[in-house]
Amino acid sequence: MPASVPVNVPVNVPVNTSAKAPPAADKAAPLAVALLLPAAGTPFGRAADVVRQGVFAAQAQGDAETALQVIEIDERPESVATAVSRARELGARVVLGPLLRDQAAAAVRLRDRLPMVTLSQPERDADAAPTLLAFGLSIEQEARQIVAAALRLRSSAAGTAPRFVVMVGESPLARRAGLAFRNELAAAGERSIAVPFAARQDTLVAIGESLAASPPDAVLLALDARDAATLRPRLPRELPVFATSMVNLGGAEGTLLAPDLEGVVFVDLPWLLEPDHPAVMVYPRPEQPLSAELQRLYALGIDGYRLALEWAQGRSAFTLDGVTGFITVDRALSARTERRPGFAVFRSGRIERLEVQ
């Protein structure tokens, strides 16, 4: 028997040397990514589904070979530890999630060293394991960017009156934004006053008259789109007004509100402000029409996945031109990612992109 013929092959059967060789034994396995999201039956099931769509859209568009495993959890913070243990059992090399803020806080307290990129930024991260990276669409980061822009426009004249007025809505998110505005201003040594928003005609007139008589450097709106559109026409037109992404409602109602938001400068995701940007165009849009709020979650999934790939490779300092903004990671300085969103202004019933340094 010729030595070149395997012993388990009959000599009268030719050996097919053109057949495809089996995969090499040392070929790298796909990067296993565990995605921790609220289960469909929870109050956050719809949000989780949109984030999931964004993650899978990024996976389909990317070059890296990955295996995604979705692990559904309930809304309890204590469910995070169990889910991370399950991710480890499944062979995950990086965890993406959780999505809820109090669950991100629970993740900070974990001592598990499995690399993790959260999809919400916890209130505190000082005790986070070095393998944890906190990412999310934080209203506090938006407030930081807005205050920095407003401070560039402040007048040089000294006075006793507060130089900034912060209008604060009633929702928990609005209160968080209002507090973030005031904290950032205080850190910069600036005076501010918080004014609770009330949609009563007499209150709105009084606010407008007061600000016309003693104009501050700027008004910062910790308000949603409807409240902001109710207030803005009562304010002096020349008064600088800034807001968070809460004022960009999108859709048909957003178009109707836009004329009443004339001159309001705000921040939002490049995904919504610059759909023709090369870094945005590469990713597919959702198959079904989504509100602006859900579009932000879809974009969160895209950038969360991209960050997870970088984090799994052990990179501790890098930048990412993301669909949620320009993202900076420096784990030696902070567990939090720094996200710089885009600026825009309502002008003549339309949204115009602004270049703000």
N, C-alpha and C positions, 0 to 999 in steps of 0.2 A: 504494500500500500504506500503510495507516495507520501512523503513526510508532510507535504503542504496541505493535505486533506485532513480535516478534523476527523477524529476516530468515530464520532457519532453520526457522520454523514456517509451514506453508502457510496462506494467508489463509482457506481454507474450514474450518479446524480451530480451534475456539474455544480460547482460552488459559484454563487452569484456575487461576483466581486463589485458589481455596480450598485448593489443594494445600499440603501441609506444606513450609515453607521448608527448604532444606538447612541443616545446622549452620553457624553463623557461623564464619568463618575464624579468628577470634581466640579461639574458645572454648578454655578451659584444658584441656589434656590431663590424663588421670588421673595421679596421683602414682605414679611407678614405684618399687616397693619390691622390692629383691632380698633374698631370705631364704636365708641360708647355713646349711645343716644337714648333718649326717653322712648319707652315702648309706645306702640300705636294707640293703646288704650288709655294713655295718660293725657292730662290736659295739654301736654306739649307735643303730642304725637304729630300734629300737622307741621309744626316747626321742625321737628326732627326729620320728617320725611323730606322737607325741602333742603335741609343741610345735607342729608344723605345724597340727594340728587346732585348737589354741587360737588361733593366728594367724588362720586362716580364719574361725573363729567370731567373733572381734573385728571382722574386716573386714566380715562379713555384717551385723553389728549396728550398725556405725558409719555416720556420715553422709558421710564423706569418700569421694570417688571415687578409688579406687586400683587399680593393676594390680600383682599379686603375681607375681614370678618366682622360683621355687625353684631354687637352684643347689646341687646335691649335691656334697659334698666328702668326701675320706677323712679319717682321724683324724690325719694328719701336720700339724704346725704350718705347714710350708712351703706347704701347699695353700691357705692363706688368701689369700696375695698373688695367686695365679693367679685365685682365685674373685672377688676384688675387682676385678681388671682386667676379668674377664668381665662383672661387674655394670655396670661403666662402659660397656663396649661395648654392652650391652643398653639403655643409657639410664637406668639407675637413678639416682634422686635421693637415695636413702638405702639403706643396707645394714643389715639386721637379722641379727645373728649375728656370729661363730660361737657354737656352743653349749658347746664344751669349754674347760676352763680354760687349758690350755697353748696352745690356739689363740687365746684371747683375749689371752694374753701376746704372741703373734706379731702380733696386730692392733695392739697398742700400739706395736710397733716399726715399723709401716708409715708411710711418709711420704705416702701417698695422701691427698688432702684430701676424698675423697668422704665425706659424713656417714655415720657408723656408730654403731649401738647394739648392743653385744655382749650376748649372753645368758648370760654368765658373767663374774664379776669376777676379773681377773688379780691375781696377788700384788702386782705393782707397776704403777703407772700414771703415775709422775711424768713420763715422757718421751712420753706420749700426745699425738698431734696434737690441736689444739683442736677438730677436727671429730669426735672420738671420745667417746662416752659409754658408760661401763661399767655395765651392769645385770646383775643375776643374783640367785639365791637363795643368798646367801653365809652360810655357817655362822658366819663371823666377825662379821657384822652381828647375827646372832641372839645370839651371845655378848655383844656390847656391850649389847644391850637387857636381857639377863638380869642381867648384873653390875650395871647401873644400878639395876634393881629390887631386887636383893639388898642393895646398899649402903644403900638406904633403910631396911632392916630391921636393919642391924647394931647391935650393942649398943655402949654408950658406954664400957664397962669396958675398961681397958687390961690387957694380959696378955702373956705370952711365947709362948703357943701360937699357931699359925696360926689366924686368925679364919675362914678359909674352907678347906674341903676339896674338892678337885676329883677326882672318880672318873673314871678314863680307861679306855675300852675299847681293844680291840686293832685295830680297823679304821682305815684311813687317815683316814676322815672323823672318827671319834671322837678320834683323836690331834690332828687339826686343831682340833676343838672344844675339847679340853683345853688346848692351847697358847693358843688365843684367850682362854679364860677367865683363864688365869694372866697373860697379857699385859695384859688389861684391868684386872685387880686390881692388878697392879704399877704400872700407869700411874696408878691412883687412890691409890697409897701403901699398899695393903693387903697383909697377909701371907697366903700360901696354901701349901698342900702338895698335890702330886699323888700320888694313890694308884692304882696299876694295878689294874684290876678282874680278879678271878679268881673263877670260879663254883664254887669248892670250899667245902664246908660249913664246914670249920675256919677258912678265911680269912674267910668272911662273918660267922661268929660273932665272930671277933676284931675285925673292923671295927666291928660293932655295939656290942660291949662297950667298945671304946676311945672311940667317939664318945659313948656314954652317960656315961662317966666324965669326959670333958673335952669338953663340947659346943662345937663351933665356932658361929660366927654362922649359917652355912648350909653345905649341901652342894650342890655343882654337879655335875650328872651329864652327863659327856661319854660317854653310853652310848646304845645303841639300846634299843628298847622291851623286848625280851626280857631283856637284861641289867639294865635298870632295874627291871623287875618282879621279878627275882630278888633284887636288893639291897634295894629299898625296905622290905619287911616286916622286915628285920633292923635297920633304923635306928630310933632313938627316934621315936615318932609325932609328938612336939611339935617336932622339929627341922625348920626350914625347908629344903625341898628344891626345887631349880630344875633345869630341863632345856631342851634345844633341841627342835626339832620332831621330832628322831629318835625321841622316845618316843611319838609319836602314829602308831601303825601303821595305824589304821583297819581297816575290815572286821571279819569274824568273829573273827579272832585278836586284834585290838585290843580288841574287846568283852570277850573272855576275860581279857585282861591287865589291864584297867582297874581291877578291885578291888585288885590288888596294887600299883597306882601311886597309891594314896590320898594326897591332899595334895600331889602333885607339881605345881608350877607350871611351865608351859612356854609357849613362843611358837609360833605357827604362822600360816598364811595365813588371812585373812578368808574366802577361798574355801572353806576347810574348817570354820572356826569359826563363821562367820556367813552361812550360805547364804540367810538371809532378809533380809540387808542390801540396801538399794536399789541400791548400787553393784555388788553381786554378782549380784543376781537378774536384771539386764538381760541377762546373757550366758547362752547355752544350755549345759546340762550335756553332757558327752560322750555320744554315742549308746550306747557300750558301757561297762559298769561298769569302773572303773579303781581300782587300789590308791591309797592316799593319796600314795605317792611319785609315781605317774604323774599324779595329779590336780594336784600341785604344778607339774609340767611343763606341763600344759595351761594352768594359770593364768599361768605364766611367758610362754607364747605370747601370751595376751591382753594382758597389760600391756606386753610387749615391743613389740607392734604399736602400741599406743597411744602409747608413748614415741617410737617411730620417727616417727609422724606429727607430733608436737610438735617433734621435733628437726629434721625436714626443713624446717619452717617458719622455722628460724633462732632459735628461742627458746632462750635459754641459762640462764634461771632460771624455774622454775615448779614447781608441785606437782601431784600426781595422786592422787586417791582410788582406789587400785587394788585389784584382787582379791588381790594378793600382799601388800598393806599400803599404808600411806600413804607415798607416794614424794616425795622432795624432790630437785630438781635445781638446782644452782648451779655452773655450769661454771667460774665465776671462782674458786671455792674448790677444786674437785676434779673430776676426770673421773668419779668414782664417784657413782652415785645413792645416796641414803640411803633405806633402806626400813625403816619401822617396822611390824613385824607385830603381830598381836593376841596377847593373853595369855589363858590358860585354866588351869583346874586340874582334876585328877581328884578327883571327890567322889562317894562312894557308888556307885562303879561307872560313873559318867557323866562326861562332859566339860562343865564349866560355863565360860562366858565370864567373864573378869575385866576390870574397868576399872582399868588401871594407868597412872598419870601418868608 
